[in-house]
Amino acid sequence: MRDALAGDFSADERLASFLLSLSRRYAMRGFSADRLHLPMSRTDIANYLRMAPETTSRVLKRMTSDGLICVNHREVRLLDMVRINDLARGILRC
């Protein structure tokens, strides 16, 4: 099995997988699966996903402009779960 955070995956795939994982954990606790509060700063998320903070910001902006998510500070709304799942598919298969 490949490491989900390894360099084998693109930044988009890693961030999509992170958001889906967070979404599932929220849902398991009875919270909304599509409205998330990011538990850490973008820099901390970047470190966790093994990428540069600038890359994290660029991917979040790209996902926003592509209509996948809506970001307001640390609040993220998942708008297109199908496409987010498609992005994370390679990691989720591991």
N, CA, C and O atoms as a CHARMM CRD file, in Angstrom:
* protein
*
  376
    1    1 MET  N      0.83900  -1.17700   0.00000 PROA 1      0.00000
    2    1 MET  CA     0.00000   0.00000   0.00000 PROA 1      0.00000
    3    1 MET  C      0.88800   1.24500   0.00000 PROA 1      0.00000
    4    1 MET  O      1.87400   1.31500   0.73300 PROA 1      0.00000
    5    2 ARG  N      0.52800   2.22000  -0.82600 PROA 2      0.00000
    6    2 ARG  CA     1.29900   3.45700  -0.89300 PROA 2      0.00000
    7    2 ARG  C      0.83900   4.41600   0.19700 PROA 2      0.00000
    8    2 ARG  O     -0.32800   4.41400   0.58900 PROA 2      0.00000
    9    3 ASP  N      1.76500   5.23200   0.68000 PROA 3      0.00000
   10    3 ASP  CA     1.45900   6.24100   1.68100 PROA 3      0.00000
   11    3 ASP  C      0.60700   7.32500   1.02800 PROA 3      0.00000
   12    3 ASP  O      0.99000   7.88800   0.00300 PROA 3      0.00000
   13    4 ALA  N     -0.54200   7.61500   1.62100 PROA 4      0.00000
   14    4 ALA  CA    -1.47000   8.59500   1.05500 PROA 4      0.00000
   15    4 ALA  C     -0.85000   9.97900   0.95200 PROA 4      0.00000
   16    4 ALA  O     -1.28800  10.79100   0.13700 PROA 4      0.00000
   17    5 LEU  N      0.14900  10.25600   1.75400 PROA 5      0.00000
   18    5 LEU  CA     0.76000  11.57700   1.72800 PROA 5      0.00000
   19    5 LEU  C      2.06500  11.60200   0.94900 PROA 5      0.00000
   20    5 LEU  O      2.75300  12.62200   0.90700 PROA 5      0.00000
   21    6 ALA  N      2.39900  10.48900   0.33900 PROA 6      0.00000
   22    6 ALA  CA     3.65700  10.39900  -0.39900 PROA 6      0.00000
   23    6 ALA  C      3.62500  11.29700  -1.62700 PROA 6      0.00000
   24    6 ALA  O      2.56800  11.73700  -2.07800 PROA 6      0.00000
   25    7 GLY  N      4.79500  11.55000  -2.14300 PROA 7      0.00000
   26    7 GLY  CA     4.92300  12.39100  -3.31900 PROA 7      0.00000
   27    7 GLY  C      4.32900  11.77900  -4.57600 PROA 7      0.00000
   28    7 GLY  O      4.31000  12.42400  -5.62400 PROA 7      0.00000
   29    8 ASP  N      3.84100  10.53800  -4.48900 PROA 8      0.00000
   30    8 ASP  CA     3.22900   9.89200  -5.64800 PROA 8      0.00000
   31    8 ASP  C      1.94500  10.58900  -6.08400 PROA 8      0.00000
   32    8 ASP  O      1.49300  10.41600  -7.21600 PROA 8      0.00000
   33    9 PHE  N      1.36300  11.36700  -5.19300 PROA 9      0.00000
   34    9 PHE  CA     0.06800  11.98400  -5.46200 PROA 9      0.00000
   35    9 PHE  C      0.22000  13.48700  -5.63400 PROA 9      0.00000
   36    9 PHE  O      1.09100  14.11300  -5.03100 PROA 9      0.00000
   37   10 SER  N     -0.64700  14.05500  -6.46900 PROA 10     0.00000
   38   10 SER  CA    -0.59800  15.49400  -6.70200 PROA 10     0.00000
   39   10 SER  C     -1.12900  16.24100  -5.47800 PROA 10     0.00000
   40   10 SER  O     -1.79200  15.66600  -4.61400 PROA 10     0.00000
   41   11 ALA  N     -0.82300  17.51800  -5.43000 PROA 11     0.00000
   42   11 ALA  CA    -1.31400  18.36300  -4.34100 PROA 11     0.00000
   43   11 ALA  C     -2.84300  18.37800  -4.34200 PROA 11     0.00000
   44   11 ALA  O     -3.46400  18.36300  -3.27900 PROA 11     0.00000
   45   12 ASP  N     -3.44700  18.40700  -5.52300 PROA 12     0.00000
   46   12 ASP  CA    -4.90500  18.39500  -5.62300 PROA 12     0.00000
   47   12 ASP  C     -5.48000  17.11900  -5.03000 PROA 12     0.00000
   48   12 ASP  O     -6.46700  17.15700  -4.29600 PROA 12     0.00000
   49   13 GLU  N     -4.85900  15.99100  -5.35000 PROA 13     0.00000
   50   13 GLU  CA    -5.33000  14.70700  -4.82300 PROA 13     0.00000
   51   13 GLU  C     -5.20300  14.66100  -3.29600 PROA 13     0.00000
   52   13 GLU  O     -6.11700  14.21900  -2.60100 PROA 13     0.00000
   53   14 ARG  N     -4.06900  15.11800  -2.79500 PROA 14     0.00000
   54   14 ARG  CA    -3.84900  15.09000  -1.34100 PROA 14     0.00000
   55   14 ARG  C     -4.83100  15.98600  -0.60600 PROA 14     0.00000
   56   14 ARG  O     -5.38200  15.59500   0.42300 PROA 14     0.00000
   57   15 LEU  N     -5.05600  17.19700  -1.13300 PROA 15     0.00000
   58   15 LEU  CA    -5.97600  18.11100  -0.45700 PROA 15     0.00000
   59   15 LEU  C     -7.41100  17.60700  -0.55000 PROA 15     0.00000
   60   15 LEU  O     -8.16600  17.71900   0.41600 PROA 15     0.00000
   61   16 ALA  N     -7.79600  17.05800  -1.68500 PROA 16     0.00000
   62   16 ALA  CA    -9.14500  16.49500  -1.82500 PROA 16     0.00000
   63   16 ALA  C     -9.34700  15.35400  -0.83200 PROA 16     0.00000
   64   16 ALA  O    -10.39600  15.25800  -0.19400 PROA 16     0.00000
   65   17 SER  N     -8.35000  14.49800  -0.70600 PROA 17     0.00000
   66   17 SER  CA    -8.42600  13.39200   0.23700 PROA 17     0.00000
   67   17 SER  C     -8.52900  13.89300   1.67500 PROA 17     0.00000
   68   17 SER  O     -9.29400  13.35200   2.47200 PROA 17     0.00000
   69   18 PHE  N     -7.76300  14.92000   1.99900 PROA 18     0.00000
   70   18 PHE  CA    -7.81900  15.52100   3.33400 PROA 18     0.00000
   71   18 PHE  C     -9.22100  16.05500   3.63400 PROA 18     0.00000
   72   18 PHE  O     -9.76400  15.81500   4.71200 PROA 18     0.00000
   73   19 LEU  N     -9.79800  16.77700   2.67900 PROA 19     0.00000
   74   19 LEU  CA   -11.14100  17.34400   2.88000 PROA 19     0.00000
   75   19 LEU  C    -12.19000  16.23900   3.02500 PROA 19     0.00000
   76   19 LEU  O    -13.09300  16.34700   3.85400 PROA 19     0.00000
   77   20 LEU  N    -12.07400  15.18800   2.22900 PROA 20     0.00000
   78   20 LEU  CA   -13.02400  14.07400   2.34300 PROA 20     0.00000
   79   20 LEU  C    -12.88600  13.35400   3.68000 PROA 20     0.00000
   80   20 LEU  O    -13.88300  12.97300   4.29300 PROA 20     0.00000
   81   21 SER  N    -11.66300  13.17200   4.12300 PROA 21     0.00000
   82   21 SER  CA   -11.43100  12.53000   5.42200 PROA 21     0.00000
   83   21 SER  C    -12.04800  13.36300   6.53700 PROA 21     0.00000
   84   21 SER  O    -12.69900  12.83100   7.43600 PROA 21     0.00000
   85   22 LEU  N    -11.83900  14.66000   6.47100 PROA 22     0.00000
   86   22 LEU  CA   -12.42100  15.55900   7.46500 PROA 22     0.00000
   87   22 LEU  C    -13.94700  15.51800   7.39800 PROA 22     0.00000
   88   22 LEU  O    -14.62000  15.50700   8.42800 PROA 22     0.00000
   89   23 SER  N    -14.48300  15.49600   6.18400 PROA 23     0.00000
   90   23 SER  CA   -15.92600  15.42800   5.98500 PROA 23     0.00000
   91   23 SER  C    -16.51600  14.17100   6.61600 PROA 23     0.00000
   92   23 SER  O    -17.54900  14.22600   7.28400 PROA 23     0.00000
   93   24 ARG  N    -15.86000  13.06000   6.40100 PROA 24     0.00000
   94   24 ARG  CA   -16.34700  11.78300   6.96000 PROA 24     0.00000
   95   24 ARG  C    -16.30000  11.79500   8.48000 PROA 24     0.00000
   96   24 ARG  O    -17.21800  11.30100   9.13500 PROA 24     0.00000
   97   25 ARG  N    -15.23300  12.35800   9.04500 PROA 25     0.00000
   98   25 ARG  CA   -15.14400  12.43000  10.50700 PROA 25     0.00000
   99   25 ARG  C    -16.22300  13.32800  11.08000 PROA 25     0.00000
  100   25 ARG  O    -16.79100  13.02000  12.12800 PROA 25     0.00000
  101   26 TYR  N    -16.52000  14.44700  10.40200 PROA 26     0.00000
  102   26 TYR  CA   -17.59000  15.32300  10.85500 PROA 26     0.00000
  103   26 TYR  C    -18.93000  14.57200  10.81200 PROA 26     0.00000
  104   26 TYR  O    -19.71200  14.63600  11.76000 PROA 26     0.00000
  105   27 ALA  N    -19.18300  13.86800   9.71700 PROA 27     0.00000
  106   27 ALA  CA   -20.44400  13.13700   9.55900 PROA 27     0.00000
  107   27 ALA  C    -20.60100  12.06300  10.63500 PROA 27     0.00000
  108   27 ALA  O    -21.69500  11.87000  11.16400 PROA 27     0.00000
  109   28 MET  N    -19.51800  11.36800  10.95700 PROA 28     0.00000
  110   28 MET  CA   -19.57900  10.32200  11.98100 PROA 28     0.00000
  111   28 MET  C    -19.93900  10.89100  13.35500 PROA 28     0.00000
  112   28 MET  O    -20.48300  10.18600  14.20500 PROA 28     0.00000
  113   29 ARG  N    -19.63100  12.16400  13.55900 PROA 29     0.00000
  114   29 ARG  CA   -19.95000  12.81700  14.83500 PROA 29     0.00000
  115   29 ARG  C    -21.29900  13.52800  14.80100 PROA 29     0.00000
  116   29 ARG  O    -21.67800  14.20000  15.76000 PROA 29     0.00000
  117   30 GLY  N    -22.01600  13.37900  13.70100 PROA 30     0.00000
  118   30 GLY  CA   -23.34700  13.96700  13.59900 PROA 30     0.00000
  119   30 GLY  C    -23.37900  15.39400  13.07800 PROA 30     0.00000
  120   30 GLY  O    -24.42400  16.04300  13.10700 PROA 30     0.00000
  121   31 PHE  N    -22.24000  15.88900  12.60000 PROA 31     0.00000
  122   31 PHE  CA   -22.18600  17.23000  12.04400 PROA 31     0.00000
  123   31 PHE  C    -22.37100  17.17700  10.53000 PROA 31     0.00000
  124   31 PHE  O    -22.38400  16.10000   9.93500 PROA 31     0.00000
  125   32 SER  N    -22.51100  18.33000   9.92500 PROA 32     0.00000
  126   32 SER  CA   -22.65500  18.42800   8.48000 PROA 32     0.00000
  127   32 SER  C    -21.40600  17.88100   7.79300 PROA 32     0.00000
  128   32 SER  O    -20.28000  18.17500   8.19300 PROA 32     0.00000
  129   33 ALA  N    -21.62700  17.08400   6.75600 PROA 33     0.00000
  130   33 ALA  CA   -20.50500  16.51000   5.99700 PROA 33     0.00000
  131   33 ALA  C    -20.01700  17.46300   4.91000 PROA 33     0.00000
  132   33 ALA  O    -18.96000  17.23400   4.32300 PROA 33     0.00000
  133   34 ASP  N    -20.77200  18.53100   4.63200 PROA 34     0.00000
  134   34 ASP  CA   -20.35100  19.43400   3.56700 PROA 34     0.00000
  135   34 ASP  C    -20.01000  20.84000   4.05600 PROA 34     0.00000
  136   34 ASP  O    -19.64900  21.69800   3.25000 PROA 34     0.00000
  137   35 ARG  N    -20.11700  21.08400   5.33600 PROA 35     0.00000
  138   35 ARG  CA   -19.69800  22.35700   5.93100 PROA 35     0.00000
  139   35 ARG  C    -18.66000  22.04600   6.99500 PROA 35     0.00000
  140   35 ARG  O    -18.97400  21.49300   8.04900 PROA 35     0.00000
  141   36 LEU  N    -17.42100  22.40800   6.70100 PROA 36     0.00000
  142   36 LEU  CA   -16.31100  22.02200   7.56000 PROA 36     0.00000
  143   36 LEU  C    -15.63300  23.23900   8.16600 PROA 36     0.00000
  144   36 LEU  O    -15.53800  24.29400   7.54000 PROA 36     0.00000
  145   37 HSD  N    -15.16900  23.07400   9.38300 PROA 37     0.00000
  146   37 HSD  CA   -14.29200  24.05900  10.00300 PROA 37     0.00000
  147   37 HSD  C    -12.90700  23.43900  10.01600 PROA 37     0.00000
  148   37 HSD  O    -12.68900  22.41200  10.65800 PROA 37     0.00000
  149   38 LEU  N    -11.96500  24.06100   9.30400 PROA 38     0.00000
  150   38 LEU  CA   -10.61500  23.51300   9.25000 PROA 38     0.00000
  151   38 LEU  C     -9.98200  23.57700  10.63700 PROA 38     0.00000
  152   38 LEU  O     -9.92400  24.64600  11.24400 PROA 38     0.00000
  153   39 PRO  N     -9.51000  22.44600  11.13500 PROA 39     0.00000
  154   39 PRO  CA    -8.99800  22.38600  12.50000 PROA 39     0.00000
  155   39 PRO  C     -7.59300  22.97900  12.66600 PROA 39     0.00000
  156   39 PRO  O     -7.08500  23.07700  13.78400 PROA 39     0.00000
  157   40 MET  N     -6.97500  23.37000  11.55800 PROA 40     0.00000
  158   40 MET  CA    -5.61300  23.90300  11.62100 PROA 40     0.00000
  159   40 MET  C     -5.43100  24.95800  10.54800 PROA 40     0.00000
  160   40 MET  O     -6.24600  25.07600   9.63300 PROA 40     0.00000
  161   41 SER  N     -4.37700  25.70700  10.66300 PROA 41     0.00000
  162   41 SER  CA    -4.08700  26.74900   9.67900 PROA 41     0.00000
  163   41 SER  C     -3.68200  26.12200   8.34300 PROA 41     0.00000
  164   41 SER  O     -3.39000  24.92800   8.26600 PROA 41     0.00000
  165   42 ARG  N     -3.67000  26.93700   7.31100 PROA 42     0.00000
  166   42 ARG  CA    -3.24800  26.44300   5.98900 PROA 42     0.00000
  167   42 ARG  C     -1.79200  25.98100   6.01300 PROA 42     0.00000
  168   42 ARG  O     -1.42700  25.02500   5.33000 PROA 42     0.00000
  169   43 THR  N     -0.97600  26.65800   6.79100 PROA 43     0.00000
  170   43 THR  CA     0.42500  26.24900   6.91500 PROA 43     0.00000
  171   43 THR  C      0.52200  24.88000   7.57300 PROA 43     0.00000
  172   43 THR  O      1.31100  24.04100   7.13800 PROA 43     0.00000
  173   44 ASP  N     -0.27100  24.64400   8.61500 PROA 44     0.00000
  174   44 ASP  CA    -0.27200  23.34200   9.28000 PROA 44     0.00000
  175   44 ASP  C     -0.81100  22.25100   8.35900 PROA 44     0.00000
  176   44 ASP  O     -0.30200  21.13000   8.35800 PROA 44     0.00000
  177   45 ILE  N     -1.83900  22.57500   7.57800 PROA 45     0.00000
  178   45 ILE  CA    -2.37800  21.61200   6.61400 PROA 45     0.00000
  179   45 ILE  C     -1.29800  21.27600   5.58700 PROA 45     0.00000
  180   45 ILE  O     -1.09800  20.11100   5.24300 PROA 45     0.00000
  181   46 ALA  N     -0.60600  22.30200   5.10400 PROA 46     0.00000
  182   46 ALA  CA     0.47500  22.08600   4.12800 PROA 46     0.00000
  183   46 ALA  C      1.54500  21.17200   4.70500 PROA 46     0.00000
  184   46 ALA  O      1.99300  20.23900   4.03800 PROA 46     0.00000
  185   47 ASN  N      1.95400  21.43300   5.93000 PROA 47     0.00000
  186   47 ASN  CA     2.96300  20.57900   6.56800 PROA 47     0.00000
  187   47 ASN  C      2.45300  19.15000   6.69900 PROA 47     0.00000
  188   47 ASN  O      3.19100  18.20200   6.42900 PROA 47     0.00000
  189   48 TYR  N      1.21200  18.98900   7.10700 PROA 48     0.00000
  190   48 TYR  CA     0.61800  17.66500   7.26600 PROA 48     0.00000
  191   48 TYR  C      0.58500  16.90800   5.93500 PROA 48     0.00000
  192   48 TYR  O      0.83500  15.70400   5.88800 PROA 48     0.00000
  193   49 LEU  N      0.27200  17.63600   4.85400 PROA 49     0.00000
  194   49 LEU  CA     0.16500  17.02700   3.52900 PROA 49     0.00000
  195   49 LEU  C      1.49200  17.00600   2.77200 PROA 49     0.00000
  196   49 LEU  O      1.55300  16.57900   1.61900 PROA 49     0.00000
  197   50 ARG  N      2.54600  17.46900   3.42900 PROA 50     0.00000
  198   50 ARG  CA     3.88400  17.49700   2.85200 PROA 50     0.00000
  199   50 ARG  C      3.96700  18.31500   1.56200 PROA 50     0.00000
  200   50 ARG  O      4.45700  17.85100   0.53300 PROA 50     0.00000
  201   51 MET  N      3.47200  19.53800   1.65800 PROA 51     0.00000
  202   51 MET  CA     3.59000  20.45600   0.53600 PROA 51     0.00000
  203   51 MET  C      3.76800  21.87200   1.06100 PROA 51     0.00000
  204   51 MET  O      3.56600  22.12600   2.24800 PROA 51     0.00000
  205   52 ALA  N      4.14000  22.78000   0.19700 PROA 52     0.00000
  206   52 ALA  CA     4.38500  24.15900   0.58600 PROA 52     0.00000
  207   52 ALA  C      3.05900  24.86600   0.89300 PROA 52     0.00000
  208   52 ALA  O      2.03800  24.57400   0.27000 PROA 52     0.00000
  209   53 PRO  N      3.08000  25.79100   1.85100 PROA 53     0.00000
  210   53 PRO  CA     1.86100  26.55400   2.16200 PROA 53     0.00000
  211   53 PRO  C      1.28900  27.26600   0.93600 PROA 53     0.00000
  212   53 PRO  O      0.07300  27.36300   0.77400 PROA 53     0.00000
  213   54 GLU  N      2.18100  27.76200   0.07500 PROA 54     0.00000
  214   54 GLU  CA     1.71500  28.44400  -1.14400 PROA 54     0.00000
  215   54 GLU  C      0.95200  27.48500  -2.04600 PROA 54     0.00000
  216   54 GLU  O     -0.02700  27.86800  -2.68600 PROA 54     0.00000
  217   55 THR  N      1.40000  26.25200  -2.09300 PROA 55     0.00000
  218   55 THR  CA     0.72000  25.23700  -2.90600 PROA 55     0.00000
  219   55 THR  C     -0.67000  24.96900  -2.35200 PROA 55     0.00000
  220   55 THR  O     -1.63400  24.85600  -3.10800 PROA 55     0.00000
  221   56 THR  N     -0.77200  24.86600  -1.03500 PROA 56     0.00000
  222   56 THR  CA    -2.07200  24.65000  -0.39500 PROA 56     0.00000
  223   56 THR  C     -3.02200  25.77900  -0.75400 PROA 56     0.00000
  224   56 THR  O     -4.17300  25.53500  -1.11800 PROA 56     0.00000
  225   57 SER  N     -2.54700  27.01000  -0.65500 PROA 57     0.00000
  226   57 SER  CA    -3.39000  28.16000  -0.98900 PROA 57     0.00000
  227   57 SER  C     -3.80500  28.14700  -2.45300 PROA 57     0.00000
  228   57 SER  O     -4.95500  28.43900  -2.77900 PROA 57     0.00000
  229   58 ARG  N     -2.85500  27.80500  -3.34800 PROA 58     0.00000
  230   58 ARG  CA    -3.18100  27.74600  -4.78000 PROA 58     0.00000
  231   58 ARG  C     -4.22200  26.67300  -5.07600 PROA 58     0.00000
  232   58 ARG  O     -5.14200  26.89500  -5.86400 PROA 58     0.00000
  233   59 VAL  N     -4.07800  25.51100  -4.44600 PROA 59     0.00000
  234   59 VAL  CA    -5.03900  24.42600  -4.68900 PROA 59     0.00000
  235   59 VAL  C     -6.41800  24.82100  -4.14900 PROA 59     0.00000
  236   59 VAL  O     -7.43000  24.57400  -4.80500 PROA 59     0.00000
  237   60 LEU  N     -6.46500  25.41900  -2.98100 PROA 60     0.00000
  238   60 LEU  CA    -7.75600  25.87100  -2.44000 PROA 60     0.00000
  239   60 LEU  C     -8.40000  26.89700  -3.37200 PROA 60     0.00000
  240   60 LEU  O     -9.60500  26.84700  -3.61700 PROA 60     0.00000
  241   61 LYS  N     -7.59900  27.82100  -3.89000 PROA 61     0.00000
  242   61 LYS  CA    -8.13400  28.82100  -4.83400 PROA 61     0.00000
  243   61 LYS  C     -8.63700  28.14800  -6.11100 PROA 61     0.00000
  244   61 LYS  O     -9.70500  28.49100  -6.62000 PROA 61     0.00000
  245   62 ARG  N     -7.86800  27.19400  -6.62200 PROA 62     0.00000
  246   62 ARG  CA    -8.27200  26.49600  -7.84800 PROA 62     0.00000
  247   62 ARG  C     -9.56100  25.71100  -7.61600 PROA 62     0.00000
  248   62 ARG  O    -10.45900  25.72900  -8.45800 PROA 62     0.00000
  249   63 MET  N     -9.65600  25.02200  -6.48000 PROA 63     0.00000
  250   63 MET  CA   -10.88100  24.27700  -6.16500 PROA 63     0.00000
  251   63 MET  C    -12.07100  25.22200  -6.03200 PROA 63     0.00000
  252   63 MET  O    -13.19300  24.87900  -6.40600 PROA 63     0.00000
  253   64 THR  N    -11.81600  26.40700  -5.49900 PROA 64     0.00000
  254   64 THR  CA   -12.88300  27.40900  -5.37800 PROA 64     0.00000
  255   64 THR  C    -13.31400  27.89900  -6.75300 PROA 64     0.00000
  256   64 THR  O    -14.50800  27.96100  -7.04700 PROA 64     0.00000
  257   65 SER  N    -12.34900  28.24600  -7.59400 PROA 65     0.00000
  258   65 SER  CA   -12.70400  28.75900  -8.92500 PROA 65     0.00000
  259   65 SER  C    -13.32200  27.67900  -9.80600 PROA 65     0.00000
  260   65 SER  O    -14.07400  27.98900 -10.72900 PROA 65     0.00000
  261   66 ASP  N    -13.01000  26.41000  -9.52900 PROA 66     0.00000
  262   66 ASP  CA   -13.61200  25.29700 -10.27600 PROA 66     0.00000
  263   66 ASP  C    -14.98300  24.90000  -9.73600 PROA 66     0.00000
  264   66 ASP  O    -15.63100  24.00600 -10.27900 PROA 66     0.00000
  265   67 GLY  N    -15.42200  25.56000  -8.67300 PROA 67     0.00000
  266   67 GLY  CA   -16.74700  25.28300  -8.11900 PROA 67     0.00000
  267   67 GLY  C    -16.82200  24.05000  -7.23600 PROA 67     0.00000
  268   67 GLY  O    -17.91500  23.55400  -6.96000 PROA 67     0.00000
  269   68 LEU  N    -15.67000  23.54300  -6.78500 PROA 68     0.00000
  270   68 LEU  CA   -15.67200  22.36400  -5.92200 PROA 68     0.00000
  271   68 LEU  C    -15.94900  22.72300  -4.46800 PROA 68     0.00000
  272   68 LEU  O    -16.63200  21.98700  -3.75500 PROA 68     0.00000
  273   69 ILE  N    -15.41000  23.86200  -4.03400 PROA 69     0.00000
  274   69 ILE  CA   -15.54600  24.28300  -2.64800 PROA 69     0.00000
  275   69 ILE  C    -15.79300  25.78100  -2.57400 PROA 69     0.00000
  276   69 ILE  O    -15.61900  26.50400  -3.55500 PROA 69     0.00000
  277   70 CYS  N    -16.19500  26.22700  -1.40800 PROA 70     0.00000
  278   70 CYS  CA   -16.31700  27.64800  -1.09300 PROA 70     0.00000
  279   70 CYS  C    -15.57600  27.84300   0.22300 PROA 70     0.00000
  280   70 CYS  O    -15.86100  27.14900   1.19900 PROA 70     0.00000
  281   71 VAL  N    -14.63500  28.77200   0.26200 PROA 71     0.00000
  282   71 VAL  CA   -13.79900  28.97000   1.44600 PROA 71     0.00000
  283   71 VAL  C    -14.03800  30.35800   2.01400 PROA 71     0.00000
  284   71 VAL  O    -14.06600  31.34800   1.28300 PROA 71     0.00000
  285   72 ASN  N    -14.21100  30.41600   3.33200 PROA 72     0.00000
  286   72 ASN  CA   -14.31700  31.67500   4.05200 PROA 72     0.00000
  287   72 ASN  C    -13.49400  31.52000   5.32500 PROA 72     0.00000
  288   72 ASN  O    -13.97100  30.98600   6.32600 PROA 72     0.00000
  289   73 HSD  N    -12.24400  31.99700   5.27100 PROA 73     0.00000
  290   73 HSD  CA   -11.28400  31.82600   6.36700 PROA 73     0.00000
  291   73 HSD  C    -11.07100  30.33700   6.62200 PROA 73     0.00000
  292   73 HSD  O    -10.52500  29.64000   5.76600 PROA 73     0.00000
  293   74 ARG  N    -11.49200  29.83900   7.78300 PROA 74     0.00000
  294   74 ARG  CA   -11.31100  28.40800   8.07500 PROA 74     0.00000
  295   74 ARG  C    -12.57600  27.59700   7.81600 PROA 74     0.00000
  296   74 ARG  O    -12.61000  26.39700   8.08900 PROA 74     0.00000
  297   75 GLU  N    -13.58600  28.22700   7.30800 PROA 75     0.00000
  298   75 GLU  CA   -14.82400  27.52400   6.97300 PROA 75     0.00000
  299   75 GLU  C    -14.78000  27.10900   5.50500 PROA 75     0.00000
  300   75 GLU  O    -14.52900  27.92900   4.62100 PROA 75     0.00000
  301   76 VAL  N    -15.02600  25.82900   5.26200 PROA 76     0.00000
  302   76 VAL  CA   -15.02400  25.30200   3.89400 PROA 76     0.00000
  303   76 VAL  C    -16.34300  24.58500   3.64900 PROA 76     0.00000
  304   76 VAL  O    -16.77500  23.74900   4.44300 PROA 76     0.00000
  305   77 ARG  N    -16.96500  24.92900   2.54700 PROA 77     0.00000
  306   77 ARG  CA   -18.18500  24.23400   2.12800 PROA 77     0.00000
  307   77 ARG  C    -17.84300  23.39600   0.90500 PROA 77     0.00000
  308   77 ARG  O    -17.30700  23.90200  -0.08100 PROA 77     0.00000
  309   78 LEU  N    -18.15700  22.11600   0.98100 PROA 78     0.00000
  310   78 LEU  CA   -17.91400  21.20700  -0.14800 PROA 78     0.00000
  311   78 LEU  C    -19.12100  21.28600  -1.08000 PROA 78     0.00000
  312   78 LEU  O    -20.22300  20.87900  -0.71100 PROA 78     0.00000
  313   79 LEU  N    -18.91100  21.80700  -2.27700 PROA 79     0.00000
  314   79 LEU  CA   -20.00800  22.05200  -3.21100 PROA 79     0.00000
  315   79 LEU  C    -20.21900  20.93200  -4.22400 PROA 79     0.00000
  316   79 LEU  O    -21.33800  20.73100  -4.69600 PROA 79     0.00000
  317   80 ASP  N    -19.16800  20.20700  -4.56000 PROA 80     0.00000
  318   80 ASP  CA   -19.26200  19.17000  -5.58500 PROA 80     0.00000
  319   80 ASP  C    -18.53400  17.91400  -5.11000 PROA 80     0.00000
  320   80 ASP  O    -17.38500  17.66300  -5.47500 PROA 80     0.00000
  321   81 MET  N    -19.23400  17.13300  -4.28700 PROA 81     0.00000
  322   81 MET  CA   -18.63200  15.94200  -3.68600 PROA 81     0.00000
  323   81 MET  C    -18.19900  14.91900  -4.73900 PROA 81     0.00000
  324   81 MET  O    -17.20700  14.21700  -4.54200 PROA 81     0.00000
  325   82 VAL  N    -18.91800  14.83000  -5.83700 PROA 82     0.00000
  326   82 VAL  CA   -18.57200  13.86400  -6.88600 PROA 82     0.00000
  327   82 VAL  C    -17.19400  14.18600  -7.44700 PROA 82     0.00000
  328   82 VAL  O    -16.34600  13.30000  -7.55400 PROA 82     0.00000
  329   83 ARG  N    -16.96800  15.42900  -7.80200 PROA 83     0.00000
  330   83 ARG  CA   -15.67100  15.81100  -8.38200 PROA 83     0.00000
  331   83 ARG  C    -14.55100  15.75900  -7.34300 PROA 83     0.00000
  332   83 ARG  O    -13.41200  15.43700  -7.68300 PROA 83     0.00000
  333   84 ILE  N    -14.85500  16.06900  -6.09200 PROA 84     0.00000
  334   84 ILE  CA   -13.84000  15.96500  -5.03600 PROA 84     0.00000
  335   84 ILE  C    -13.46200  14.49900  -4.85300 PROA 84     0.00000
  336   84 ILE  O    -12.28300  14.17300  -4.71500 PROA 84     0.00000
  337   85 ASN  N    -14.45900  13.61700  -4.85000 PROA 85     0.00000
  338   85 ASN  CA   -14.18800  12.18600  -4.76600 PROA 85     0.00000
  339   85 ASN  C    -13.35800  11.70900  -5.95300 PROA 85     0.00000
  340   85 ASN  O    -12.44900  10.89500  -5.78800 PROA 85     0.00000
  341   86 ASP  N    -13.66500  12.20900  -7.14000 PROA 86     0.00000
  342   86 ASP  CA   -12.89600  11.84300  -8.32700 PROA 86     0.00000
  343   86 ASP  C    -11.42800  12.22400  -8.17100 PROA 86     0.00000
  344   86 ASP  O    -10.53200  11.45900  -8.52900 PROA 86     0.00000
  345   87 LEU  N    -11.19500  13.43500  -7.62500 PROA 87     0.00000
  346   87 LEU  CA    -9.82400  13.88600  -7.40700 PROA 87     0.00000
  347   87 LEU  C     -9.06700  12.99000  -6.43400 PROA 87     0.00000
  348   87 LEU  O     -7.88300  12.71000  -6.62300 PROA 87     0.00000
  349   88 ALA  N     -9.75100  12.54900  -5.40600 PROA 88     0.00000
  350   88 ALA  CA    -9.11400  11.75800  -4.33900 PROA 88     0.00000
  351   88 ALA  C     -9.12200  10.25900  -4.62600 PROA 88     0.00000
  352   88 ALA  O     -8.59600   9.47900  -3.83100 PROA 88     0.00000
  353   89 ARG  N     -9.69200   9.85700  -5.71600 PROA 89     0.00000
  354   89 ARG  CA    -9.87800   8.42400  -6.01100 PROA 89     0.00000
  355   89 ARG  C     -8.59400   7.61100  -5.90000 PROA 89     0.00000
  356   89 ARG  O     -8.61300   6.51700  -5.33500 PROA 89     0.00000
  357   90 GLY  N     -7.48800   8.11100  -6.42000 PROA 90     0.00000
  358   90 GLY  CA    -6.22600   7.37400  -6.37600 PROA 90     0.00000
  359   90 GLY  C     -5.75000   7.11800  -4.96500 PROA 90     0.00000
  360   90 GLY  O     -5.23700   6.03800  -4.67300 PROA 90     0.00000
  361   91 ILE  N     -5.90700   8.07800  -4.09400 PROA 91     0.00000
  362   91 ILE  CA    -5.49900   7.91600  -2.70200 PROA 91     0.00000
  363   91 ILE  C     -6.46100   7.00200  -1.97300 PROA 91     0.00000
  364   91 ILE  O     -6.04200   6.16300  -1.17600 PROA 91     0.00000
  365   92 LEU  N     -7.73600   7.15600  -2.23800 PROA 92     0.00000
  366   92 LEU  CA    -8.75300   6.36800  -1.52200 PROA 92     0.00000
  367   92 LEU  C     -8.65900   4.88600  -1.85100 PROA 92     0.00000
  368   92 LEU  O     -9.09600   4.05200  -1.05800 PROA 92     0.00000
  369   93 ARG  N     -8.09000   4.54100  -3.01500 PROA 93     0.00000
  370   93 ARG  CA    -7.93300   3.12500  -3.39000 PROA 93     0.00000
  371   93 ARG  C     -6.85200   2.43900  -2.57600 PROA 93     0.00000
  372   93 ARG  O     -6.83700   1.21200  -2.47400 PROA 93     0.00000
  373   94 CYS  N     -5.94200   3.21900  -1.99300 PROA 94     0.00000
  374   94 CYS  CA    -4.81500   2.63100  -1.23500 PROA 94     0.00000
  375   94 CYS  C     -5.30000   1.94400   0.01800 PROA 94     0.00000
  376   94 CYS  O     -4.49700   1.39700   0.77300 PROA 94     0.00000
